[in-house]
Amino acid sequence: MKKIQHVSSFKGTLRVPGDKSISHRAVMFSSMAKGTTQIRGFLPGADCLSTISAFRRLGIEIEQSGDRVQVQGKGWYGLTEPSEILDIGNSGTTIRLMMGILATQPFHTVLLGDESIARRPMGRVAGPLRQMGARIDGRGEGNFAPIAIRGGNLKGIEYHSPVASAQVKSAILLAGLQAAGITTLYEPELSRDHTERMLSSFQVEVNSFAGGVNVTGGQELISPGEIEVPGDISSAAFILAAAAIVPGSYVVIEHVGVNPSRTGILDVLLAMGADLRLQNERVVNGEPVADIEIKYTPLHGITIEGEIIPRLIDEVPIIAVIATQAEGTTIVKDAAELKVKETNRIDTVVGELRKLGASIDPTEDGMVIEGPSMLQGAVCDSHGDHRIGMATAIAGLVAKGETAILNPGSIDVSFPGFFEKLAGLSL
């Protein structure tokens, strides 16, 4: 249990841990590349450590100390068949992207996760990979882990994804790199493009176009030598939220990734009236990076829907917290994807914020929040979901009295040292 007290203001300059999505891909792509890669700024959270563990068991030499990682890549066919099941813990990114990589390998692998992973849909990845020629099986006709894969002899396909998902897209693109011909994926809205950007830095030709992306098979990954991982904007979102809703606050978060496919949270804050700006904008390893400055100012409710949703799907829990302190009604639509995250985040966000006294109601594909609400301290539960744990902690900063967070350890998945960062800024 972690106890949170009301704070009077939030001030200071800090950095947040490395981007989780980029950290996963840095390890994966370096493992599949030819040459040695040094990774700086790696996120040493539980999910990313699961990726390192899995590739070690596939025969890749990886040294990791804090946020520094060295990977000895062996090329596409340097992996070896594991003698045991690969347990990827709670990491949806690890299991889905590895499905794409392992679909190219001419051996048998079984992927297993925790109870949360066992509930999350894998058919959205397994289906197109089967179309490419991989043999994939699992519970529920291959829709749920454990997932068994025997790959090799793939052919390129043209696939129209029903969801905008960077994990689905990445798995198909990775398989396509070792498939005969061209693999093309279309998606309904733009999803995160970290895979495309990083593959380019590994000298892979990726062709993005309006509505989709394609790759030609037979391409090798060549190590760029070094990769610098920027701060994770999904982690920065919680600090930004605290500064946005705690009166008198002023915070600067340095070296944050501001990839346009991830900056929906910034667009939402600005639309709600936040005093926010980017400073020192630059490009690092193909990824845009900046320092983010935010000052407290009163906010107002807005409607969040449509093509912006994939750019902020992980930030909806903390956006709901921000909305509890904004004047008027905030409506989140088109976010049914929240139901298949680490938890059903529509239900858990609504349930936990109601404990604190928020006026919030679920809808079929989102939620409706009325603000501002005078929150009262309560006992909340992360439900084993790092983003729910952090969202309720930020709500506790503006709630009267004391808020207790059950199962706070889940926060280490993406933000080790989260509570220490909050304490360093609290006044």
DRENGUMAR-975496 format. One record per residue (C-alpha): residue number from 1; residue in three letters; x, y, z. Coordinates in nm, 2 decimals, always signed. Layout:
N
{NUM 'ALA' {X Y Z}} ...
% end
This chain:
427
{1 'MET' {+0.00 +0.00 +0.00}} {2 'LYS' {+0.12 +0.35 -0.08}} {3 'LYS' {-0.03 +0.66 +0.09}} {4 'ILE' {-0.07 +0.99 -0.10}} {5 'GLN' {-0.13 +1.32 +0.07}} {6 'HIS' {-0.29 +1.64 -0.07}} {7 'VAL' {-0.02 +1.88 -0.20}} {8 'SER' {-0.03 +2.26 -0.22}} {9 'SER' {+0.17 +2.29 -0.54}} {10 'PHE' {+0.41 +2.12 -0.78}} {11 'LYS' {+0.74 +2.28 -0.89}} {12 'GLY' {+1.07 +2.17 -1.04}} {13 'THR' {+1.26 +2.03 -1.33}} {14 'LEU' {+1.30 +1.65 -1.39}} {15 'ARG' {+1.34 +1.37 -1.64}} {16 'VAL' {+1.11 +1.07 -1.67}} {17 'PRO' {+1.22 +0.71 -1.75}} {18 'GLY' {+1.30 +0.60 -2.10}} {19 'ASP' {+1.02 +0.54 -2.35}} {20 'LYS' {+0.88 +0.19 -2.30}} {21 'SER' {+0.78 +0.14 -2.66}} {22 'ILE' {+1.12 +0.25 -2.79}} {23 'SER' {+1.30 +0.05 -2.53}} {24 'HIS' {+1.13 -0.27 -2.63}} {25 'ARG' {+1.20 -0.21 -3.00}} {26 'ALA' {+1.56 -0.12 -2.94}} {27 'VAL' {+1.63 -0.45 -2.77}} {28 'MET' {+1.44 -0.65 -3.03}} {29 'PHE' {+1.58 -0.49 -3.34}} {30 'SER' {+1.93 -0.49 -3.20}} {31 'SER' {+1.90 -0.86 -3.14}} {32 'MET' {+1.79 -0.92 -3.50}} {33 'ALA' {+2.05 -0.70 -3.65}} {34 'LYS' {+2.41 -0.77 -3.74}} {35 'GLY' {+2.65 -0.60 -3.51}} {36 'THR' {+2.68 -0.47 -3.16}} {37 'THR' {+2.43 -0.20 -3.04}} {38 'GLN' {+2.47 +0.02 -2.73}} {39 'ILE' {+2.14 +0.14 -2.59}} {40 'ARG' {+2.12 +0.45 -2.36}} {41 'GLY' {+1.82 +0.56 -2.17}} {42 'PHE' {+1.66 +0.21 -2.17}} {43 'LEU' {+1.36 +0.17 -1.94}} {44 'PRO' {+1.45 -0.09 -1.68}} {45 'GLY' {+1.09 -0.16 -1.60}} {46 'ALA' {+0.94 -0.51 -1.57}} {47 'ASP' {+0.79 -0.52 -1.92}} {48 'CYS' {+1.11 -0.42 -2.10}} {49 'LEU' {+1.32 -0.66 -1.88}} {50 'SER' {+1.08 -0.93 -2.00}} {51 'THR' {+1.19 -0.86 -2.36}} {52 'ILE' {+1.56 -0.89 -2.26}} {53 'SER' {+1.49 -1.22 -2.08}} {54 'ALA' {+1.31 -1.36 -2.38}} {55 'PHE' {+1.59 -1.28 -2.63}} {56 'ARG' {+1.85 -1.41 -2.39}} {57 'ARG' {+1.67 -1.74 -2.40}} {58 'LEU' {+1.67 -1.73 -2.78}} {59 'GLY' {+2.05 -1.72 -2.77}} {60 'ILE' {+2.13 -1.34 -2.78}} {61 'GLU' {+2.40 -1.20 -2.56}} {62 'ILE' {+2.26 -0.90 -2.37}} {63 'GLU' {+2.43 -0.70 -2.09}} {64 'GLN' {+2.21 -0.46 -1.89}} {65 'SER' {+2.30 -0.23 -1.61}} {66 'GLY' {+2.03 +0.03 -1.52}} {67 'ASP' {+1.95 +0.23 -1.83}} {68 'ARG' {+2.25 +0.10 -2.03}} {69 'VAL' {+2.22 -0.21 -2.25}} {70 'GLN' {+2.46 -0.38 -2.49}} {71 'VAL' {+2.32 -0.62 -2.74}} {72 'GLN' {+2.53 -0.86 -2.96}} {73 'GLY' {+2.31 -0.90 -3.26}} {74 'LYS' {+2.33 -1.21 -3.47}} {75 'GLY' {+2.11 -1.13 -3.77}} {76 'TRP' {+1.76 -1.27 -3.86}} {77 'TYR' {+1.87 -1.63 -3.84}} {78 'GLY' {+2.10 -1.61 -3.54}} {79 'LEU' {+1.82 -1.70 -3.29}} {80 'THR' {+1.82 -2.05 -3.15}} {81 'GLU' {+1.52 -2.26 -3.06}} {82 'PRO' {+1.45 -2.22 -2.69}} {83 'SER' {+1.44 -2.53 -2.46}} {84 'GLU' {+1.16 -2.38 -2.25}} {85 'ILE' {+0.85 -2.17 -2.27}} {86 'LEU' {+0.92 -1.80 -2.30}} {87 'ASP' {+0.74 -1.62 -2.02}} {88 'ILE' {+0.69 -1.26 -2.11}} {89 'GLY' {+0.51 -1.16 -1.79}} {90 'ASN' {+0.27 -0.87 -1.83}} {91 'SER' {+0.41 -0.73 -2.15}} {92 'GLY' {+0.16 -0.71 -2.44}} {93 'THR' {+0.42 -0.54 -2.66}} {94 'THR' {+0.67 -0.82 -2.60}} {95 'ILE' {+0.43 -1.10 -2.69}} {96 'ARG' {+0.27 -0.94 -2.99}} {97 'LEU' {+0.59 -0.81 -3.16}} {98 'MET' {+0.77 -1.14 -3.08}} {99 'MET' {+0.49 -1.32 -3.26}} {100 'GLY' {+0.59 -1.14 -3.57}} {101 'ILE' {+0.96 -1.21 -3.53}} {102 'LEU' {+0.91 -1.57 -3.44}} {103 'ALA' {+0.68 -1.62 -3.73}} {104 'THR' {+1.00 -1.59 -3.95}} {105 'GLN' {+1.19 -1.85 -3.76}} {106 'PRO' {+1.20 -2.22 -3.87}} {107 'PHE' {+1.15 -2.36 -3.52}} {108 'HIS' {+0.89 -2.41 -3.25}} {109 'THR' {+0.83 -2.15 -2.97}} {110 'VAL' {+0.57 -2.12 -2.70}} {111 'LEU' {+0.49 -1.77 -2.55}} {112 'LEU' {+0.32 -1.74 -2.21}} {113 'GLY' {+0.22 -1.45 -2.00}} {114 'ASP' {+0.05 -1.37 -1.67}} {115 'GLU' {-0.32 -1.37 -1.60}} {116 'SER' {-0.37 -1.03 -1.77}} {117 'ILE' {-0.19 -1.14 -2.09}} {118 'ALA' {-0.40 -1.46 -2.08}} {119 'ARG' {-0.71 -1.24 -2.12}} {120 'ARG' {-0.58 -1.01 -2.39}} {121 'PRO' {-0.67 -1.09 -2.76}} {122 'MET' {-0.39 -1.23 -2.97}} {123 'GLY' {-0.60 -1.33 -3.27}} {124 'ARG' {-0.56 -0.98 -3.41}} {125 'VAL' {-0.19 -1.07 -3.47}} {126 'ALA' {-0.22 -1.44 -3.51}} {127 'GLY' {-0.48 -1.41 -3.79}} {128 'PRO' {-0.26 -1.21 -4.04}} {129 'LEU' {+0.05 -1.41 -3.95}} {130 'ARG' {-0.13 -1.73 -4.04}} {131 'GLN' {-0.23 -1.57 -4.37}} {132 'MET' {+0.14 -1.52 -4.43}} {133 'GLY' {+0.21 -1.89 -4.37}} {134 'ALA' {+0.31 -1.92 -4.00}} {135 'ARG' {+0.16 -2.20 -3.80}} {136 'ILE' {+0.01 -2.05 -3.48}} {137 'ASP' {-0.21 -2.21 -3.22}} {138 'GLY' {-0.33 -2.12 -2.87}} {139 'ARG' {-0.64 -2.12 -2.65}} {140 'GLY' {-0.97 -2.01 -2.80}} {141 'GLU' {-0.86 -2.11 -3.16}} {142 'GLY' {-0.54 -1.92 -3.13}} {143 'ASN' {-0.69 -1.60 -2.99}} {144 'PHE' {-0.54 -1.63 -2.64}} {145 'ALA' {-0.20 -1.72 -2.48}} {146 'PRO' {-0.02 -1.95 -2.44}} {147 'ILE' {+0.06 -1.91 -2.80}} {148 'ALA' {+0.26 -2.18 -3.00}} {149 'ILE' {+0.44 -2.07 -3.31}} {150 'ARG' {+0.63 -2.25 -3.59}} {151 'GLY' {+0.74 -2.01 -3.85}} {152 'GLY' {+0.93 -1.98 -4.17}} {153 'ASN' {+0.85 -1.98 -4.55}} {154 'LEU' {+0.63 -1.67 -4.52}} {155 'LYS' {+0.47 -1.48 -4.81}} {156 'GLY' {+0.38 -1.11 -4.83}} {157 'ILE' {+0.01 -1.02 -4.78}} {158 'GLU' {-0.21 -0.71 -4.81}} {159 'TYR' {-0.39 -0.67 -4.48}} {160 'HIS' {-0.66 -0.42 -4.37}} {161 'SER' {-0.64 -0.40 -3.99}} {162 'PRO' {-0.98 -0.34 -3.83}} {163 'VAL' {-0.80 -0.16 -3.54}} {164 'ALA' {-0.53 +0.11 -3.53}} {165 'SER' {-0.27 -0.08 -3.33}} {166 'ALA' {+0.10 -0.03 -3.34}} {167 'GLN' {+0.15 -0.38 -3.20}} {168 'VAL' {-0.05 -0.54 -3.48}} {169 'LYS' {+0.12 -0.32 -3.74}} {170 'SER' {+0.47 -0.39 -3.60}} {171 'ALA' {+0.42 -0.77 -3.58}} {172 'ILE' {+0.31 -0.78 -3.95}} {173 'LEU' {+0.59 -0.55 -4.07}} {174 'LEU' {+0.85 -0.76 -3.88}} {175 'ALA' {+0.72 -1.08 -4.03}} {176 'GLY' {+0.71 -0.90 -4.37}} {177 'LEU' {+1.08 -0.83 -4.36}} {178 'GLN' {+1.15 -1.21 -4.41}} {179 'ALA' {+0.85 -1.28 -4.63}} {180 'ALA' {+0.85 -1.33 -5.01}} {181 'GLY' {+0.73 -1.02 -5.19}} {182 'ILE' {+0.57 -0.71 -5.04}} {183 'THR' {+0.37 -0.69 -4.72}} {184 'THR' {+0.12 -0.40 -4.70}} {185 'LEU' {-0.08 -0.30 -4.40}} {186 'TYR' {-0.37 -0.05 -4.40}} {187 'GLU' {-0.51 +0.09 -4.07}} {188 'PRO' {-0.82 +0.30 -4.00}} {189 'GLU' {-0.62 +0.57 -3.82}} {190 'LEU' {-0.25 +0.64 -3.77}} {191 'SER' {-0.10 +0.43 -3.49}} {192 'ARG' {+0.24 +0.49 -3.33}} {193 'ASP' {+0.52 +0.48 -3.58}} {194 'HIS' {+0.82 +0.39 -3.36}} {195 'THR' {+0.87 +0.07 -3.55}} {196 'GLU' {+0.89 +0.25 -3.89}} {197 'ARG' {+1.13 +0.51 -3.75}} {198 'MET' {+1.36 +0.27 -3.58}} {199 'LEU' {+1.37 +0.02 -3.87}} {200 'SER' {+1.49 +0.31 -4.09}} {201 'SER' {+1.78 +0.37 -3.84}} {202 'PHE' {+1.87 +0.00 -3.89}} {203 'GLN' {+1.89 +0.07 -4.27}} {204 'VAL' {+1.56 -0.10 -4.35}} {205 'GLU' {+1.34 +0.06 -4.62}} {206 'VAL' {+0.99 +0.12 -4.49}} {207 'ASN' {+0.74 +0.29 -4.72}} {208 'SER' {+0.47 +0.49 -4.54}} {209 'PHE' {+0.17 +0.64 -4.72}} {210 'ALA' {-0.17 +0.78 -4.65}} {211 'GLY' {-0.36 +0.51 -4.47}} {212 'GLY' {-0.08 +0.25 -4.44}} {213 'VAL' {+0.27 +0.12 -4.47}} {214 'ASN' {+0.46 -0.16 -4.66}} {215 'VAL' {+0.79 -0.34 -4.66}} {216 'THR' {+0.97 -0.56 -4.91}} {217 'GLY' {+1.09 -0.90 -4.78}} {218 'GLY' {+1.45 -1.01 -4.77}} {219 'GLN' {+1.59 -0.70 -4.58}} {220 'GLU' {+1.86 -0.73 -4.32}} {221 'LEU' {+1.89 -0.51 -4.01}} {222 'ILE' {+2.23 -0.33 -3.97}} {223 'SER' {+2.31 -0.20 -3.63}} {224 'PRO' {+2.34 +0.18 -3.60}} {225 'GLY' {+2.59 +0.13 -3.32}} {226 'GLU' {+2.41 +0.34 -3.07}} {227 'ILE' {+2.05 +0.42 -2.98}} {228 'GLU' {+1.94 +0.69 -2.73}} {229 'VAL' {+1.59 +0.63 -2.59}} {230 'PRO' {+1.41 +0.96 -2.50}} {231 'GLY' {+1.18 +1.00 -2.20}} {232 'ASP' {+0.84 +0.83 -2.23}} {233 'ILE' {+0.56 +1.08 -2.30}} {234 'SER' {+0.31 +0.83 -2.15}} {235 'SER' {+0.50 +0.86 -1.82}} {236 'ALA' {+0.55 +1.24 -1.86}} {237 'ALA' {+0.17 +1.26 -1.89}} {238 'PHE' {+0.12 +1.19 -1.52}} {239 'ILE' {+0.36 +1.47 -1.42}} {240 'LEU' {+0.20 +1.70 -1.67}} {241 'ALA' {-0.14 +1.62 -1.53}} {242 'ALA' {-0.03 +1.69 -1.17}} {243 'ALA' {+0.10 +2.03 -1.28}} {244 'ALA' {-0.22 +2.10 -1.48}} {245 'ILE' {-0.46 +2.04 -1.19}} {246 'VAL' {-0.26 +2.14 -0.87}} {247 'PRO' {-0.29 +2.52 -0.83}} {248 'GLY' {+0.04 +2.72 -0.84}} {249 'SER' {+0.24 +2.45 -1.01}} {250 'TYR' {+0.52 +2.50 -1.26}} {251 'VAL' {+0.71 +2.20 -1.40}} {252 'VAL' {+0.97 +2.14 -1.68}} {253 'ILE' {+1.02 +1.78 -1.80}} {254 'GLU' {+1.34 +1.74 -2.00}} {255 'HIS' {+1.42 +1.52 -2.30}} {256 'VAL' {+1.08 +1.38 -2.37}} {257 'GLY' {+0.99 +1.20 -2.69}} {258 'VAL' {+0.73 +1.40 -2.88}} {259 'ASN' {+0.66 +1.17 -3.17}} {260 'PRO' {+0.35 +1.31 -3.34}} {261 'SER' {+0.18 +0.97 -3.32}} {262 'ARG' {+0.21 +0.99 -2.94}} {263 'THR' {+0.13 +1.36 -2.86}} {264 'GLY' {-0.24 +1.33 -2.83}} {265 'ILE' {-0.21 +1.41 -2.46}} {266 'LEU' {-0.04 +1.74 -2.54}} {267 'ASP' {-0.32 +1.83 -2.79}} {268 'VAL' {-0.58 +1.75 -2.53}} {269 'LEU' {-0.42 +1.96 -2.26}} {270 'LEU' {-0.39 +2.25 -2.50}} {271 'ALA' {-0.75 +2.21 -2.61}} {272 'MET' {-0.86 +2.22 -2.24}} {273 'GLY' {-0.67 +2.55 -2.19}} {274 'ALA' {-0.34 +2.44 -2.04}} {275 'ASP' {-0.04 +2.68 -2.04}} {276 'LEU' {+0.20 +2.43 -2.21}} {277 'ARG' {+0.49 +2.48 -2.45}} {278 'LEU' {+0.77 +2.28 -2.61}} {279 'GLN' {+1.13 +2.40 -2.57}} {280 'ASN' {+1.46 +2.28 -2.72}} {281 'GLU' {+1.30 +2.07 -2.99}} {282 'ARG' {+1.54 +1.83 -3.17}} {283 'VAL' {+1.56 +1.49 -3.34}} {284 'VAL' {+1.74 +1.19 -3.17}} {285 'ASN' {+1.77 +0.86 -3.36}} {286 'GLY' {+1.49 +0.97 -3.59}} {287 'GLU' {+1.26 +1.05 -3.30}} {288 'PRO' {+1.15 +1.41 -3.22}} {289 'VAL' {+1.25 +1.51 -2.86}} {290 'ALA' {+1.17 +1.83 -2.66}} {291 'ASP' {+1.16 +1.97 -2.31}} {292 'ILE' {+0.80 +2.03 -2.20}} {293 'GLU' {+0.70 +2.33 -1.98}} {294 'ILE' {+0.37 +2.35 -1.81}} {295 'LYS' {+0.21 +2.60 -1.57}} {296 'TYR' {-0.11 +2.56 -1.38}} {297 'THR' {-0.41 +2.74 -1.52}} {298 'PRO' {-0.79 +2.66 -1.49}} {299 'LEU' {-0.91 +2.40 -1.75}} {300 'HIS' {-1.24 +2.34 -1.93}} {301 'GLY' {-1.40 +2.02 -2.05}} {302 'ILE' {-1.38 +1.90 -2.41}} {303 'THR' {-1.49 +1.61 -2.63}} {304 'ILE' {-1.22 +1.37 -2.73}} {305 'GLU' {-1.29 +1.14 -3.02}} {306 'GLY' {-1.20 +1.01 -3.36}} {307 'GLU' {-0.85 +1.00 -3.51}} {308 'ILE' {-0.68 +1.14 -3.20}} {309 'ILE' {-0.77 +0.84 -2.99}} {310 'PRO' {-0.49 +0.61 -3.10}} {311 'ARG' {-0.25 +0.89 -3.02}} {312 'LEU' {-0.35 +0.89 -2.66}} {313 'ILE' {-0.51 +0.56 -2.58}} {314 'ASP' {-0.27 +0.49 -2.29}} {315 'GLU' {-0.33 +0.83 -2.15}} {316 'VAL' {-0.71 +0.81 -2.11}} {317 'PRO' {-0.69 +0.71 -1.74}} {318 'ILE' {-0.49 +1.03 -1.65}} {319 'ILE' {-0.70 +1.24 -1.89}} {320 'ALA' {-1.01 +1.13 -1.69}} {321 'VAL' {-0.83 +1.25 -1.37}} {322 'ILE' {-0.76 +1.59 -1.54}} {323 'ALA' {-1.12 +1.61 -1.64}} {324 'THR' {-1.24 +1.58 -1.28}} {325 'GLN' {-1.08 +1.92 -1.22}} {326 'ALA' {-1.19 +2.09 -1.54}} {327 'GLU' {-1.49 +2.31 -1.57}} {328 'GLY' {-1.78 +2.15 -1.75}} {329 'THR' {-1.82 +1.82 -1.93}} {330 'THR' {-1.54 +1.60 -2.08}} {331 'ILE' {-1.65 +1.32 -2.31}} {332 'VAL' {-1.42 +1.04 -2.43}} {333 'LYS' {-1.55 +0.85 -2.74}} {334 'ASP' {-1.42 +0.58 -2.98}} {335 'ALA' {-1.20 +0.43 -2.71}} {336 'ALA' {-1.33 +0.07 -2.69}} {337 'GLU' {-0.97 -0.05 -2.72}} {338 'LEU' {-0.95 +0.04 -2.35}} {339 'LYS' {-1.14 -0.27 -2.27}} {340 'VAL' {-0.85 -0.50 -2.38}} {341 'LYS' {-0.56 -0.33 -2.20}} {342 'GLU' {-0.40 -0.46 -1.88}} {343 'THR' {-0.75 -0.42 -1.73}} {344 'ASN' {-1.08 -0.31 -1.88}} {345 'ARG' {-0.97 +0.05 -1.83}} {346 'ILE' {-1.32 +0.20 -1.88}} {347 'ASP' {-1.45 +0.00 -1.59}} {348 'THR' {-1.14 +0.04 -1.37}} {349 'VAL' {-1.10 +0.42 -1.43}} {350 'VAL' {-1.47 +0.48 -1.36}} {351 'GLY' {-1.47 +0.26 -1.05}} {352 'GLU' {-1.16 +0.40 -0.89}} {353 'LEU' {-1.24 +0.77 -0.95}} {354 'ARG' {-1.59 +0.72 -0.82}} {355 'LYS' {-1.43 +0.60 -0.49}} {356 'LEU' {-1.27 +0.95 -0.47}} {357 'GLY' {-1.60 +1.13 -0.54}} {358 'ALA' {-1.56 +1.20 -0.91}} {359 'SER' {-1.87 +1.25 -1.13}} {360 'ILE' {-1.79 +1.00 -1.40}} {361 'ASP' {-2.00 +0.75 -1.60}} {362 'PRO' {-1.90 +0.47 -1.84}} {363 'THR' {-2.02 +0.45 -2.20}} {364 'GLU' {-1.98 +0.16 -2.45}} {365 'ASP' {-1.67 +0.32 -2.60}} {366 'GLY' {-1.55 +0.57 -2.34}} {367 'MET' {-1.67 +0.78 -2.05}} {368 'VAL' {-1.83 +1.11 -1.95}} {369 'ILE' {-1.68 +1.32 -1.67}} {370 'GLU' {-1.84 +1.62 -1.51}} {371 'GLY' {-1.62 +1.87 -1.34}} {372 'PRO' {-1.49 +2.02 -1.13}} {373 'SER' {-1.53 +1.77 -0.85}} {374 'MET' {-1.41 +1.81 -0.49}} {375 'LEU' {-1.23 +1.48 -0.45}} {376 'GLN' {-1.20 +1.31 -0.11}} {377 'GLY' {-0.93 +1.06 -0.01}} {378 'ALA' {-1.01 +0.70 -0.03}} {379 'VAL' {-0.86 +0.35 -0.07}} {380 'CYS' {-0.80 +0.28 -0.44}} {381 'ASP' {-0.66 -0.02 -0.62}} {382 'SER' {-0.43 -0.04 -0.92}} {383 'HIS' {-0.58 -0.37 -1.02}} {384 'GLY' {-0.23 -0.46 -1.12}} {385 'ASP' {-0.24 -0.20 -1.40}} {386 'HIS' {+0.04 +0.06 -1.38}} {387 'ARG' {-0.15 +0.33 -1.55}} {388 'ILE' {-0.45 +0.29 -1.31}} {389 'GLY' {-0.21 +0.30 -1.02}} {390 'MET' {-0.05 +0.63 -1.13}} {391 'ALA' {-0.38 +0.79 -1.23}} {392 'THR' {-0.53 +0.73 -0.88}} {393 'ALA' {-0.21 +0.86 -0.72}} {394 'ILE' {-0.23 +1.19 -0.92}} {395 'ALA' {-0.60 +1.22 -0.82}} {396 'GLY' {-0.48 +1.17 -0.46}} {397 'LEU' {-0.27 +1.49 -0.49}} {398 'VAL' {-0.58 +1.71 -0.52}} {399 'ALA' {-0.81 +1.50 -0.30}} {400 'LYS' {-0.88 +1.62 +0.06}} {401 'GLY' {-0.72 +1.40 +0.32}} {402 'GLU' {-0.52 +1.08 +0.25}} {403 'THR' {-0.55 +0.84 -0.05}} {404 'ALA' {-0.41 +0.49 -0.02}} {405 'ILE' {-0.31 +0.29 -0.34}} {406 'LEU' {-0.33 -0.08 -0.31}} {407 'ASN' {-0.09 -0.29 -0.53}} {408 'PRO' {+0.14 +0.00 -0.62}} {409 'GLY' {+0.42 -0.23 -0.73}} {410 'SER' {+0.26 -0.25 -1.08}} {411 'ILE' {+0.37 +0.11 -1.14}} {412 'ASP' {+0.73 -0.02 -1.18}} {413 'VAL' {+0.63 -0.17 -1.51}} {414 'SER' {+0.67 +0.17 -1.68}} {415 'PHE' {+0.78 +0.43 -1.42}} {416 'PRO' {+1.03 +0.30 -1.17}} {417 'GLY' {+1.08 +0.57 -0.90}} {418 'PHE' {+0.74 +0.73 -0.97}} {419 'PHE' {+0.66 +0.82 -0.61}} {420 'GLU' {+1.01 +0.95 -0.55}} {421 'LYS' {+0.97 +1.19 -0.85}} {422 'LEU' {+0.63 +1.31 -0.71}} {423 'ALA' {+0.79 +1.37 -0.37}} {424 'GLY' {+1.07 +1.57 -0.52}} {425 'LEU' {+0.82 +1.81 -0.68}} {426 'SER' {+0.57 +1.84 -0.40}} {427 'LEU' {+0.55 +2.15 -0.19}} 
% end
